[in-house]
Amino acid sequence: MHVNLPDKRYYKIGEVAKAFNVNASLIRFWDKEFDAIKPKKNAKGNRLFTQEDVKNLQMVYHLVKEKGFTLEGARKKLRSKPVEMKDNHAIISRLEAIKATLIEFKNQL
């Protein structure tokens, strides 16, 4: 899944939820369930996600929503081969961005 977020240092939970087209409660739940997602919290206790957190959320989203993994299965997969998962996910993200660009060109013709 290609996530379209502006280039910032921190993202609010609402921005992240909207980018993934899910509820903020699901993002909070995944934050509690997966150790790889570690958002900062401001003085009010609001979660602020970094770009690294968003990449980790993309991997979780891919495993749970697109591949159909259970939460336990996704946890094990992320723990077993985190570097390989990140590399594969980066390649998939680039390919999805290229596909979106090509579809846009096709629609303009």
C-alpha positions as CSV (number, residue, x, y, z in Angstrom):
1,M,0.0,0.0,0.0
2,H,1.4,3.4,-1.0
3,V,0.8,5.9,1.8
4,N,0.6,9.5,0.7
5,L,1.8,11.7,3.6
6,P,3.6,15.1,3.4
7,D,7.3,15.1,4.2
8,K,7.3,16.1,7.9
9,R,9.2,15.0,11.0
10,Y,6.1,14.0,13.0
11,Y,2.6,13.0,12.0
12,K,-0.5,13.1,14.2
13,I,-2.5,9.9,14.7
14,G,-5.4,11.3,12.6
15,E,-3.1,12.0,9.7
16,V,-1.7,8.5,9.8
17,A,-5.2,6.9,10.2
18,K,-6.5,8.9,7.2
19,A,-3.4,7.9,5.1
20,F,-4.1,4.2,5.8
21,N,-7.9,4.6,5.5
22,V,-8.5,3.1,8.9
23,N,-9.7,4.3,12.3
24,A,-7.4,6.0,14.8
25,S,-8.3,3.3,17.3
26,L,-6.8,0.6,15.0
27,I,-3.5,2.6,14.9
28,R,-3.5,2.9,18.7
29,F,-4.2,-0.8,19.0
30,W,-1.3,-1.7,16.6
31,D,0.9,0.7,18.6
32,K,0.2,-1.4,21.7
33,E,0.6,-4.7,20.0
34,F,3.8,-4.2,18.0
35,D,7.1,-3.3,19.5
36,A,8.4,-1.9,16.2
37,I,5.9,1.0,16.4
38,K,7.1,3.5,19.0
39,P,5.5,6.9,18.6
40,K,6.7,9.8,20.7
41,K,4.1,11.4,23.0
42,N,3.8,15.1,23.6
43,A,3.0,16.7,27.0
44,K,-0.7,16.1,26.4
45,G,-0.1,12.4,25.7
46,N,-0.9,12.6,21.9
47,R,1.0,10.2,19.8
48,L,3.4,11.6,17.2
49,F,4.6,9.2,14.6
50,T,7.9,9.4,12.8
51,Q,8.6,8.3,9.2
52,E,10.1,5.2,10.6
53,D,6.9,4.5,12.6
54,V,4.9,5.0,9.4
55,K,7.1,2.5,7.5
56,N,6.6,0.0,10.3
57,L,2.9,0.6,10.2
58,Q,3.0,-0.1,6.5
59,M,4.6,-3.4,7.1
60,V,2.0,-4.3,9.7
61,Y,-0.8,-3.2,7.4
62,H,0.6,-5.3,4.6
63,L,0.9,-8.4,6.7
64,V,-2.5,-8.1,8.5
65,K,-4.8,-6.4,6.0
66,E,-3.3,-7.5,2.7
67,K,-1.8,-10.9,3.4
68,G,-4.3,-12.0,6.0
69,F,-1.8,-12.7,8.8
70,T,-3.0,-12.9,12.4
71,L,-1.6,-10.5,14.8
72,E,0.6,-13.2,16.4
73,G,1.7,-14.3,12.9
74,A,2.6,-10.8,11.9
75,R,4.6,-10.3,15.2
76,K,6.6,-13.5,14.5
77,K,7.2,-12.5,10.9
78,L,8.5,-9.0,11.9
79,R,10.7,-10.5,14.6
80,S,12.1,-13.3,12.5
81,K,13.3,-11.3,9.4
82,P,13.0,-7.5,10.0
83,V,15.7,-6.5,7.6
84,E,14.4,-8.7,4.8
85,M,10.8,-7.4,5.4
86,K,12.0,-3.8,5.2
87,D,13.9,-4.4,2.0
88,N,11.0,-6.2,0.4
89,H,8.5,-3.6,1.6
90,A,10.7,-0.8,0.2
91,I,10.7,-2.5,-3.2
92,I,7.0,-3.1,-3.2
93,S,6.4,0.6,-2.2
94,R,8.5,1.8,-5.1
95,L,6.8,-0.5,-7.6
96,E,3.3,0.7,-6.4
97,A,4.4,4.3,-6.8
98,I,5.6,3.5,-10.4
99,K,2.3,1.7,-11.1
100,A,0.3,4.7,-9.9
101,T,2.3,7.0,-12.1
102,L,1.8,4.8,-15.1
103,I,-2.0,4.5,-14.5
104,E,-2.1,8.3,-14.2
105,F,-0.3,8.6,-17.6
106,K,-2.7,6.1,-19.1
107,N,-5.7,8.1,-17.9
108,Q,-4.3,11.3,-19.4
109,L,-4.1,9.7,-22.8
